[in-house]
Amino acid sequence: MQRELTEVPDVGPRPAPEAALPEHFDVVIVGAGISGVGAAYHLKKQCPDKSFVALEAQKSFGGTWWTHRYPGIRSDSDLHTFGYRFKPWTGPPIATAAEILAYMGEVIEENDLARHIRYRHKIVTAHWSSEEGLWWLLARCTDTGEERAFTAGFLWMCQGYYRHWQGYLPQWPAMETFKGRLVHSETWPEHLDYRAKKVVVIGSGATAATIIPAIADACAHVTMLQRSPTFFIAGRNAIDLAETLRQLQVDEAWIHEIVRRKILFDQDHFTRRCVQEPDVVAKELIGVVRNCLGPDYDVERHFTPTYRPWRQRIAFIPDADLFKAIAAGKASVVTDEIERFNAGGMVLKSGKELEADIVVAATGFNISILGDIDFVIDGRPLVFHDSVTYRGMMFTGLPNLAWVFGYFRASWTLRADLVADFVCRLLQHMDRIGASKVTVALRPQDRDMPLLPWIDPENFNPGYITRAIHLLPKRGDKPEWQHNQDYWSEKDEIPAIDLSDGAFVYA
């Protein structure tokens, strides 16, 4: 069996930061994906006196949109809200990776951000020194192996939340007996030839729903093998309101803002309905699938989930392409579990055998906790899960650090923009009061507060979160000490944060 599943970068030994002469910046941004490029823009606009650099481990910007190479790679959020608030999106709402990269490239070029980005710089250690009031960072150049050191007054973590080089792969019995090719969507081989091959895609999320229609025409047949059904939203890959406004020759900046507001209004309404009338929403979503696949298709078995809508992310299927491939007989769905692999494919728990020349594991992510960087605070290794989060952005015991973790039920970038405003305002506040250090800490009234897992599994429970919940910080039972997934409340709450509140400790 040939496997292209895990390609962990060889960073070698990790010497102390003092091993190299450091280069200093007021702010170091970790990553040049959608969050890092946005952070660089906001920092340059809102804090023009601050020196900064973005350190990116890959050889180009883009993050997910650079590392994901599987066929059909596209957004599963609309670009009117996944795009930045300051840069109008003029294309179709669901965009390809190439279109998103082009958009990000324009942001970099238009705002002269390229000179602030260092590519192939993987941070391996981050040491905080209270005595010096600095972060000491050691980065390794992934092309030359050269070590470079940096110091920073503030560390802005924009590295995303999963390991780009290592997808999650369950270990099924007898995998080694399979004579075909087993690949993971996270590390798609560059020259994988699936033409006229029998392909099984394991998984039912957005990745599987993207790959299957992209390869269905070329394969002999492609099968989606899922343990349980997933909710999908199918619709035309266009926004009627945007098209009407363009016909009226409205300025693109106005269109961007109007369409964003309309989409966010509709999403808020839909999200509330998922909680208040989940059975009605489920019936509507499943009804669309039934209309696509016809009355004779077993929608109850293959497309009727057991959980309420939005307990897991709902993928948008543009122009119903997945369902069209199934209806045309080019793709099929099997709802079952793998008992074991064999030479020609796999045996399912029902006893059925699936033949495959290629098996694609679209089985999800492994979370990258703080970029898998070795953090040390005043000589002591950081135990991240012992900290408590302040609104999912800062953490007790972690000075001068903010983390961007976006929304599950709305576009990631909406929160990246909000966090950017907060960080810039915090840096300005520190300058005004003459502080060089800020840490969040539980106030006296918070110390008896119950500490809970990072996110309520009854609210949202994708596999990559539940597998890593023991590694993530705690939350409290008060709004300040939680990672809120509600953009529609945070858009007002985060700008209103009182930076003089006792939760912020300055020095």
N, C-alpha and C positions, 0 to 999 in steps of 0.2 A: 504493500500500500504506500502510495506517495502522499505525503502530508505537507501542506504549507500553512501551518497553524500559528506558530508562535515564533516571533523573531525579536527577541529582547536585545536592545542595544547593549553593546559591550562597553561599559563606562570604566571598567577596571577599578583599581584601588582608589580610595577617596581620601587624599591627604588633607590636612588642615588648611583653612583659607590663607594662613600666613605664608604658604609656600610660594605665592606669586605676588608681585607688586600690584596692588589694587587700583582700579580706576573708579572714581567716585561719581555718583549721581544722586540728586535729591530723591528721585523715585526710580525704582527698577520695576518694569512691567514684565511679568512672566508670561510669555506666549504672544504670538502675532496672528491669532485666529480672529474670529468675529469680535470677541470681547477685547482682546489686546489692541487691535487696530482702533476700535472705538475708544478705549481708554487713552490711547496716544492722542487721538483727535481732541477729546475733551480736556486732557491735561494741557495741551498746547493752547487751546482757546481760552480756558478758564484760569489757568495758572501759568501764564507765559514766562514768568521769571524762574520757573522750576526747570532744572536740568533733568533729563530722563532718557532712559534707553529701554527698548523692548528686546528681551533675549528669547529667541525662538530656536527650538531644537531642530526643526525641519529646515530644509534648504530653501523654503519659500513661505510666504504668508498663506493664510487660509485655514489652518487647523484641520477640522473635519473635512472641509471641502478640498483640501489638498491630499490628505492621507487616504481617504476613501476612494477606491478605484474600481469598485464593482460596477457591472453594467447598469446603466440607467440612473446612476446616482443623482438624486434630486432632493430638494427640500421637502419636508412634510409639514412645514408652516408656511403661511403666505408671506411673500416677500414685502408686502406693504407694511407688515408689522415686524417681520424678521429683519428687514432692512433697517438702517439707522434712521432715527427721527430727523436727522439733519441732511439726509441725502435721498432725494426722491427716487423711488423705484418705478421704472417705466415699462417693465416687461410683464410677462404672465405671472400670476400670483405664485404658482408652483414652478420653481426655476431649477435648471440643471446646475451641477457643480461648476461647470465652465462659466455659466452666466453669473453665478454668485462671486466667483473669483475675479471676473472682469469688473464687477461692481466694486469689490473691495480694492482692486488695483486702482480704480479711479479715485477712491477716497484717499489712498496713499499718495497718488500723484498730485491731486488737486490741493492737498494740504501739506505737501513737502514732508511727509512722514518717513520716507525711505531712509533718510540719513539717521533716523533714530532707531532703526531696527538692525539687530545683529543676528544673522541666520547661522544655523549649525552650532548654536551655543546651548548646550544642555546643562542646566544647573544641577549639580549633584549634591552640594551641601549648602545650607543656609544657617549661619550662626549669628544669634543676636547677642550683642554685648551691651548691657546696661551701663557699664562704666564709660563706654565710648558713645553710647546712644546711636549705634549703627548696626545694620545688617552686614555681615561679611558673607559674600557669596563666592563659591568656586564653580566655574563652568568649564566644561570640557568641549572643545571643538570636535564635532562628530566626524569631520573629514580628515583632520590632521592629528587628533589626539592631544593637541596642545591644551594646556590648562591656563585659564585666565581668571583673575580674581577681580571682584567688584565690591565696593561698599555702597550702601544705600541708606538714606534716612528713612525711606518708607518702601514697603514691598507690596506690590499690587498683583495678586494672583489671578491671572486670566488664562490659565492653562487648560481650561475645560475640566471634564470630570471623568474621563475614561482613558484607558491605555490604548493609544492608537496602534501600538505594535502587538497587542495581545488580546484577542477577543475571548469571550467566555465559551468554553467548550466542555460540555458534560462528558464524562467518561463512561461510554457504553461497553458492555462485554464484547470481547472478540473484535474490537476495532482493527487490530493488527492483521486480521485475516482478510480484510477487504482488498481486492486486487485492483480496484479502480483508483481514482484520485479523490482525496478528501481535502477540501479547502475551507477556510473560514472567510466570511465576507469581509472581516476587518483587515485581512492580509491577502487580498485577491491577487493571484499570480498575474503577471503582466501579459503573458501570452497563452492563457488558458483557452484551449480550443474545445468549445462545446457544440460545434456544428454536428448535426445528425447524431448526437449522443443522447442517451437517457440520463436525465438529471433529476436528482431529488434535492429539494431545498428544504432543510429542516428549520422550521420557525414560521411564525405567522404575524410578525410585526411589520413595521414600515420597511425594513430592509428586504425581507422576503417579498413583500408586496411590490417593491420596486424592481428587484432582480427578475422575478418571474415573467412579467410582460415584456421586459427588455430582451430576454433571451428566447422567448417562446417560439418565435418564428424560425429561429435557426436550429433549435434542438429537435431531435426526433420526438421527444415529449419531455415535459417538465412537470414534476409532481411537488406540490406543497404538502409536506408532512408536518402536522401540528398536533400537539397534545390536546389543545382545547381551542375553541374559536376566539376570535378577536373582533372588536367593533371597528368598523371602517365608516368613513364618510366619502361618498362618491359624488362628483359634480363636475361641471364644466370648468376647465382651467382658464377662467376669465372672471373678471369682476364687472358686472353690468354697469355699475355706477361709474367706474373708472372709464369705461368705453364711452358712456354718454357724455361725461365731462370733457373728454378729449374731442368728441364731435363738436362740442360747444366751444372748443379752443380755449379752455380754461388753462391757466398757467400750471405747469407740472408740480410746482411746490404746493399750490393750493390743492391740486388733485391728491397729492400724497397725504396731506393732512386730513382732508375730508374723508378719503377712503380708509385711512387708518382709524379714524374715529368711528366710522360706520362698522368696520370689521370688529373693533374692540367692543362696541355696543352689542353687536350680535353675539360675539363670543361670551360676553358676560351673561347675556340672557340665556344662552344655551347651557352654560355651565350651571347656572342656578336651576334650570329645569332638570338637569341630570341628577341633582340632589332632591329636588322637590317632587318630581314626577318621573322617576327613573324608568318605570315600566312603559310609560307613554313614549319616552324618548327612544328606548330600546326597540319598541315596536316600529317606530318611524325609521330608524337606521336599518333594521333588518328588512323592512319593507322595500327600501331602495335596492338592497342586494337581491331580493326576490324578483323585483321588476327586471333587473339586469339578467338574471340567470333563468328565469322562466318558472312556471308553476310546477314542473316535474322535477326540479332540482331539490336535493335534500338540504334545504337551507337550515332546517332545525338542527341537523347534526353538525354541519360544517361552518355555519355562520350565526349561531345563536349562543352568545357567551352566557356564562353562569353568574358573572359579576355585573354590577350596575355600571352604566356608562361613565367614563372618566375616572374610574379607579385605576385604570391603566391608560396610557396615552392612546388617543384615537388618531390613526393615520388617515390622511386625505388621499383618495385615489383619483387622480386627475383624469377626466374624461372616461372614468370607469375602466381603465385599461386592463387591470387585473381580471375583472369580471368578464370582459370581452374575450380575453385569452381562454378563460375557462369555458365560456359559452361556445367558443369556436372549436373546442376539443383539443386545443394545443397545450392546455394545462389542465391539471386536475388537482383535487384536494383529497387528502386522506387524513382523517382524524383518528389518531391511534398513538401508541407509544412504542418505542424501540425495545424489543426484548434482547436482541444481540445483532451484531454484524455477521456477515458471512462473505465468502469470496465474491459473490455477485451482487451484493447489496446489503439488505437487512431483513431480519425476521421481526415482525411486529407482535405485540402481546396478544393480538387477536388470532395469531397464527398465520396471517397473511404475509407473503414475501413481496418485497419491493426490489425490483432489479434496478441497478444504477451503474452507469459508467463513471459518473461524477456525482459526488455528494457535497453539497454546499451547506455548511453549518452557519445559518443566519441566526445564531442562538444567543446573541446579545453581547454585552460589554462587561469588562472588568473595570470597576471604578479605580481611578487614580487619585489617591488621597494626597492633596497638596502637591500634585505633580510627581509623586514618588521621590521627593527630595528629602534628604536627611536633615531634619530640623533639630537644632540644639539651641536652648534658651539659657544663657548664662552658664554654659558648661554642662547642662543637663538635657538629655534627649527629650524631645517633645513627645508627650503621650496625648495625642490629639483627642482621643475619645473621652478623656477626662475633662476636657474643656466644655464650656457652655457657649452656645452661639448667641450673638447679638444680631437679631434680624437676619441671620444667614449671611452676614457680611464680615463681622469681626468675632473674635473668640477670646474668652477669658484666658489670661496667661500668655497671649501672643501679642507683643507690643508692635505698633507701627506696621500693621498688616491688615489688608482687606482682601476678601475673596469674592470673585464673581461666580455665583451659581444661579442660573436662570430659572425660568418657569417651566413647569411640566405641561400646564394647561393653556399656556399662551406662549408667544414667541420668546425665545431665550434673550434676544437682544433688547426687548423691552426692559428687562431687569438690568442688563448690562448698562444701559443708558442711565437708569435710576441710580445704580451703584456709583457710576462715574460722577454724577452730580454730587452725591454724598461725599465721596473721597475728596473731590476738589474743594468742596465747602469745608471739610474737616481740615485739610492742609492750610487753607486760608485762615481758619479759626486758630490753629496752632501758631501761625505766624503772628496773628494779632495779639495773642496772650503770651508770646515768647516761650512757648513749649516746644521741646524737641522730642517728646515721647508721649504717646497716648496708649492706654490699655483699657479695655472694658472690664468691669468687675461687678459682681453682684452687690447691690446696695443692701443696707441693713434689712430693708423690708422684703428683700428677695431671698434671704439666706435659708428660710424654711420652706421655700418653694419646691414642690416636687419636681424632680428631674426625669425627663421622659426621653424616648428615642428621638433621633433627628427628625423623623416624620411619622405621623400617625399612619400605621398600615391600613387602617380602615378608610383612610382618606385617599391614599395613593400607595400602590404596592408593586411596582415593577421589580423584576428579578434582580436587576443590577443594584437596586437600593436595598432590598431585603438581604442580599448576600453580603453587603458591606455595612449593614446598620451598626454592627458592633465596633466598627472602626471610626464611625462618624461622631462628631460632638453631640452633646446632649442639648435638649431644648427644655425650657421651662413652661409653666402654664400661663405666662403673661405675654402679651403681644411683643414686647421688646425682646424677649428671649426665645423667639421662635423664627423659623424660616417660613414665612408666609408665602403660600402659593397663589395668593389672590392679587393679581396686578391691579385690579380695579379699586382695591383699598390702599395698596402700597404706593400708587401714583400720587396719593395725597399724604400718606403717612410718612414716607421717607423724606420728602422735602421739608416736612414739619418737625423733624427730629431736633430736639433741643440739645445742642452740643455742650451746654453747660450743665446738663443733667448729671446726677451723681454716678450714673453708669459709666461715665467717661472719666478716667483718672489721668491727669496730665502731670508731666514733670519736665 
